[in-house]
Amino acid sequence: MTRETYIDSTAVVHADARIGRGTMIWNWSKVREGASISVDCNIGQGVYIDCGAKIGANCKIQNNVSVYQGVTIDDNVFVGPNATFTNDLYPRACGDAWEVVPTIVGTGASIGANSTIVCGVTLGQYCMIGAGAVVTRDVPPFALVVGQPARLIDYVSKKGRPLKYDISKSIPPHKSLLEG
């Protein structure tokens, strides 16, 4: 059963933003024009969602996360506190060379607190990004990555449990291991 939509009185949500039923947007958050947030999401305190950013259903975006233009987040994604996404590979304060580089976050992915997701990457479905990681390249589905830059250390199940998989194998684990 979907709850009513809630937007805190201190949040700023542009009239052109699309907010799905049952989504909660907490204090001091900002949702810009053209942004889209699907149903039953929880948008924490101080979250910034930029123009045209897209967030799927049942997502939990924790406090102080920045989701910039060009980012698409699929359904059932968790984004930990203070995580941020970038959207320009060569940023400058002045000039007209600014170019949005898209980033895709797959269904069921989890992004740890204080992680940075550099634009242009795809985070595969159900992957897990460790706290404080700096993701500079694509992350395979169900992969567990940590560090700066983020590197593969294991795979996780749909429930997020590490498989203790031998990553020296050149192929990812069998689907039956990932479903558990």
Buried (B, 14 or more C-beta within 10 A) or exposed (E): EEEEBBBBEEBBBEEEBEBBEBBBBBEBBBBBEBBBBBBBBBBBBBBBBBBBBBBBBBBBBBBBBBBBBBBBBBBBBBBBBBBBBBBBEEEEEEEEEEEBBEBBBBBBBBBBBBBBBBBBBBBBBBBBBBBBBBBBEEBBBBBBBBEEEBEBBBBBBEEBEEBEBEBEEEEBBEEEBBEE
